[in-house]
């Protein structure tokens, strides 16, 4: 799962996949609000989940997104 998420983030951030798992998407990977929306849609589509609006703040790092996705997939 983490490798898939890493590839999604790298594609949307237009960067390589070797970024740190705790790299801040906005501050370190330049993921602006438009790209953040793309990221949400791509993660939802890839993992067939719906991310509640009140959980978007958990999507700051690869680690945070992985934890969020795991919590929603296992429901």
Helices and strands as residue ranges (DSSP letters): H 2-13, H 33-47, G 53-58, H 62-73
